[in-house]
Amino acid sequence: MEVLISLAKVIFAFVIVLQLTLVLLWVERKGSALIQDRVGANRANLFGGLLPFNLGIVNTWMADPLKLFHKEDIVPADADRFLHWLAPWIAIFPLFVTFTVIPFGDVLIAGGYTINLQGADLNLGILYVLAMLSMAVYGVIVGGWASNSRYAFLGGVRGSAQMVSYEIAMGLSLVSVVLTFGTLDFQEIARAQGDLLFGVFPAWGFFYQPLALLIFFIAGMAESKRAPFDLPEAESELVAGFYTEYSGSKQSVFMMADFVEVAIVAGLVTTLFFGGWQVPWLYRDGFHFPGGFHVFVPSLLVTVLQVLSFLVKLFLFCWLQILIRWSLPRLRYDQLMDLGWKRLLPLSLANVAITAVFVLLFDGKTVW
């Protein structure tokens, strides 16, 4: 039974990612049009255009995927065919398994079982995430090299340099969070944010680590290789970067990996800095508002509210990344590397040192 429960949790985490990928695809197409005052996807419609509105759903969820998956899979003559096929899966697999350690709720008590609402219960979750995210760079490198194309190879070199550079600042920002909460377990970090500051405000991570939040969010967007950090695939310079020589389903896997990375960054920001599944003033027996006012809530409804809270926060931070992606101009490559090495890295090191001092001085005490 425990195996079936674990399998169900993993499947639920995968379903969240896959469904969110579809939603983000639509937001990317239609949302960007709204941001830039364009019409957006509107050509395909149901029932021959009889509907009085067109939200672009048929375009983005049916027409475009069918067109992409039915395109001919072209492999360059001198490419390494096996590695050319393998690269997209190397890029996306570590991302899918990364999302399984992000908790989407506290616990569900049902049928005598206490189910931890987390795909994989790991007490070293942060180390696992860093390890998996560092493996995603191999998909970029292999995809660029196996294509036997100068444009693709240059895009792969750019991508690997960018991802390795920003992984350092990202990792150091997570060190500050670990020092603050004293654990590597995402679930315990989320539970720790259920306390209150000054007896009123939820003790979410961004109150403790605002600089770490800024560094992590910028580094996470750079890791996902999307504008304004999309130098590995800058169309004006490299055609399409490391996947220039990809088409059909393999190209769609690389594109899907971008959206999964967006979801992972949003999930980590939600869990580490915005309480994860926490709802302000909501505990297992109901709401406890400041001033002693209490509202009873059934335990099952509490669990539902927690899962909904996580999903809403997850989508909001995904939307924020898309908003930034369609609002800011692309950085030059030297500006991109300067930001990572000369700005974010020193700031993250200073933040770790300051956090360590505070933990040393106030360990076992409260500064609030």
TIRO-238851 format. One record per residue (C-alpha): residue number from 1; z, x, y. Coordinates in steps of 0.5 Angstrom, whole numbers, plus 500, padded with zeros to 3 digits. Layout:
! residues N
PT  gudo    Z    X    Y
PT   NUM    Z    X    Y
...
END
This chain:
! residues 368
PT  gudo    Z    X    Y
PT     1  500  500  500
PT     2  502  506  505
PT     3  495  509  503
PT     4  491  502  505
PT     5  496  502  512
PT     6  494  509  514
PT     7  486  507  512
PT     8  487  501  516
PT     9  490  505  522
PT    10  484  510  522
PT    11  479  504  522
PT    12  482  501  528
PT    13  482  507  532
PT    14  474  508  530
PT    15  473  501  532
PT    16  476  502  538
PT    17  472  508  540
PT    18  465  505  537
PT    19  466  499  541
PT    20  468  502  547
PT    21  462  507  546
PT    22  458  500  547
PT    23  461  498  553
PT    24  461  505  556
PT    25  453  505  555
PT    26  452  498  558
PT    27  457  500  564
PT    28  453  507  565
PT    29  446  503  566
PT    30  449  497  569
PT    31  455  499  573
PT    32  451  505  576
PT    33  446  500  578
PT    34  451  497  582
PT    35  454  503  585
PT    36  448  505  587
PT    37  445  498  590
PT    38  440  498  584
PT    39  438  492  580
PT    40  439  496  573
PT    41  437  494  566
PT    42  433  487  567
PT    43  427  487  563
PT    44  429  485  556
PT    45  432  478  556
PT    46  434  473  550
PT    47  430  466  549
PT    48  424  469  553
PT    49  427  470  560
PT    50  430  462  560
PT    51  437  464  562
PT    52  438  464  569
PT    53  442  471  569
PT    54  440  478  566
PT    55  446  482  565
PT    56  442  488  562
PT    57  446  487  555
PT    58  439  486  551
PT    59  437  492  554
PT    60  443  497  553
PT    61  445  494  546
PT    62  439  492  543
PT    63  432  494  546
PT    64  434  501  548
PT    65  438  503  541
PT    66  432  500  537
PT    67  427  504  541
PT    68  431  510  540
PT    69  433  510  533
PT    70  425  508  531
PT    71  422  514  535
PT    72  419  520  531
PT    73  424  525  529
PT    74  420  531  532
PT    75  423  538  530
PT    76  420  545  533
PT    77  415  549  528
PT    78  419  555  528
PT    79  426  552  529
PT    80  432  552  523
PT    81  431  545  520
PT    82  438  545  517
PT    83  442  547  523
PT    84  437  543  528
PT    85  439  537  523
PT    86  447  539  523
PT    87  448  540  530
PT    88  449  533  533
PT    89  454  532  527
PT    90  458  538  529
PT    91  458  536  536
PT    92  461  529  534
PT    93  465  529  528
PT    94  471  533  532
PT    95  471  528  537
PT    96  472  522  532
PT    97  477  525  529
PT    98  481  527  535
PT    99  482  520  537
PT   100  485  518  531
PT   101  492  522  534
PT   102  492  518  540
PT   103  497  512  539
PT   104  495  505  541
PT   105  502  502  540
PT   106  509  503  538
PT   107  511  500  532
PT   108  509  493  528
PT   109  514  491  523
PT   110  510  486  518
PT   111  512  485  511
PT   112  518  489  510
PT   113  514  495  513
PT   114  515  499  520
PT   115  507  501  522
PT   116  507  506  527
PT   117  501  504  531
PT   118  497  511  531
PT   119  491  513  526
PT   120  494  519  524
PT   121  502  521  525
PT   122  502  528  527
PT   123  508  531  530
PT   124  503  537  533
PT   125  498  532  536
PT   126  497  536  542
PT   127  495  543  538
PT   128  491  538  533
PT   129  487  536  539
PT   130  486  542  542
PT   131  483  545  536
PT   132  479  539  535
PT   133  476  539  542
PT   134  475  547  541
PT   135  470  546  535
PT   136  466  541  539
PT   137  463  547  543
PT   138  459  549  536
PT   139  455  543  536
PT   140  452  545  543
PT   141  451  552  541
PT   142  448  551  534
PT   143  443  545  538
PT   144  441  550  543
PT   145  440  556  538
PT   146  437  552  532
PT   147  431  549  537
PT   148  428  556  538
PT   149  427  554  545
PT   150  429  558  551
PT   151  430  552  555
PT   152  435  549  550
PT   153  438  556  548
PT   154  440  557  556
PT   155  443  550  556
PT   156  447  552  550
PT   157  449  558  553
PT   158  451  555  559
PT   159  455  549  555
PT   160  459  554  551
PT   161  461  558  557
PT   162  463  552  561
PT   163  467  549  555
PT   164  471  555  554
PT   165  472  556  561
PT   166  475  549  562
PT   167  479  549  556
PT   168  484  554  558
PT   169  486  550  564
PT   170  486  544  560
PT   171  491  547  555
PT   172  495  550  560
PT   173  496  543  564
PT   174  498  541  557
PT   175  503  546  556
PT   176  506  543  562
PT   177  507  536  559
PT   178  510  539  553
PT   179  515  543  557
PT   180  517  537  561
PT   181  517  532  555
PT   182  520  537  549
PT   183  515  535  544
PT   184  508  536  541
PT   185  508  529  539
PT   186  503  524  543
PT   187  507  518  540
PT   188  514  521  542
PT   189  511  523  549
PT   190  509  515  550
PT   191  516  513  548
PT   192  519  518  553
PT   193  515  514  558
PT   194  519  508  557
PT   195  525  510  561
PT   196  526  508  569
PT   197  526  513  575
PT   198  532  511  579
PT   199  533  505  575
PT   200  526  502  578
PT   201  520  505  577
PT   202  517  507  570
PT   203  518  514  568
PT   204  510  515  567
PT   205  508  523  566
PT   206  504  523  573
PT   207  511  522  577
PT   208  513  529  573
PT   209  506  532  573
PT   210  502  530  578
PT   211  498  537  579
PT   212  497  537  571
PT   213  494  530  571
PT   214  489  533  577
PT   215  488  539  573
PT   216  487  536  566
PT   217  482  530  569
PT   218  478  535  572
PT   219  478  540  566
PT   220  477  534  562
PT   221  471  531  565
PT   222  468  538  565
PT   223  469  539  558
PT   224  465  532  557
PT   225  459  536  561
PT   226  457  530  565
PT   227  456  530  572
PT   228  458  533  577
PT   229  459  538  571
PT   230  453  537  567
PT   231  450  544  568
PT   232  448  545  561
PT   233  443  539  561
PT   234  441  539  568
PT   235  434  536  568
PT   236  432  539  575
PT   237  433  546  571
PT   238  433  545  564
PT   239  429  539  562
PT   240  435  536  558
PT   241  439  543  556
PT   242  441  544  549
PT   243  438  538  546
PT   244  431  538  550
PT   245  428  539  543
PT   246  431  533  540
PT   247  429  526  539
PT   248  430  519  536
PT   249  437  518  532
PT   250  439  526  533
PT   251  438  525  540
PT   252  442  519  540
PT   253  448  522  537
PT   254  448  527  542
PT   255  448  522  547
PT   256  454  518  544
PT   257  458  524  543
PT   258  458  524  551
PT   259  461  517  551
PT   260  466  519  546
PT   261  468  525  550
PT   262  469  520  556
PT   263  474  516  551
PT   264  478  521  549
PT   265  479  524  556
PT   266  481  517  558
PT   267  486  516  552
PT   268  489  523  553
PT   269  490  521  561
PT   270  493  514  559
PT   271  498  517  554
PT   272  500  523  557
PT   273  501  521  564
PT   274  501  513  565
PT   275  505  511  559
PT   276  500  510  554
PT   277  502  503  551
PT   278  508  502  555
PT   279  508  496  559
PT   280  513  497  565
PT   281  520  494  564
PT   282  518  491  557
PT   283  522  493  551
PT   284  522  491  544
PT   285  526  485  546
PT   286  522  483  552
PT   287  522  484  559
PT   288  528  488  563
PT   289  527  487  570
PT   290  531  491  575
PT   291  537  487  577
PT   292  539  485  570
PT   293  534  479  570
PT   294  531  479  562
PT   295  526  475  559
PT   296  525  474  552
PT   297  519  476  548
PT   298  517  475  541
PT   299  516  482  537
PT   300  509  481  535
PT   301  507  479  542
PT   302  511  485  545
PT   303  506  489  540
PT   304  500  485  542
PT   305  502  487  550
PT   306  503  494  548
PT   307  496  495  545
PT   308  492  491  551
PT   309  496  495  556
PT   310  493  501  552
PT   311  486  498  552
PT   312  486  496  559
PT   313  488  503  562
PT   314  483  506  557
PT   315  478  502  560
PT   316  480  504  567
PT   317  480  511  566
PT   318  473  511  563
PT   319  470  507  569
PT   320  473  512  574
PT   321  469  517  570
PT   322  463  513  570
PT   323  464  512  578
PT   324  465  519  579
PT   325  459  521  575
PT   326  455  517  579
PT   327  458  518  586
PT   328  458  526  587
PT   329  453  531  587
PT   330  452  536  582
PT   331  455  543  583
PT   332  451  549  582
PT   333  453  553  576
PT   334  457  559  580
PT   335  461  553  584
PT   336  462  550  577
PT   337  465  557  574
PT   338  469  559  581
PT   339  472  552  580
PT   340  475  553  573
PT   341  477  561  574
PT   342  479  561  581
PT   343  482  555  582
PT   344  484  551  576
PT   345  486  557  572
PT   346  491  560  577
PT   347  494  553  579
PT   348  495  551  572
PT   349  499  558  571
PT   350  503  556  577
PT   351  505  549  575
PT   352  507  552  568
PT   353  511  557  571
PT   354  514  552  576
PT   355  515  547  570
PT   356  519  552  566
PT   357  524  554  572
PT   358  525  546  572
PT   359  526  545  565
PT   360  531  552  565
PT   361  535  549  571
PT   362  536  542  569
PT   363  535  542  561
PT   364  540  536  559
PT   365  541  534  566
PT   366  537  529  570
PT   367  534  530  577
PT   368  533  523  578
END
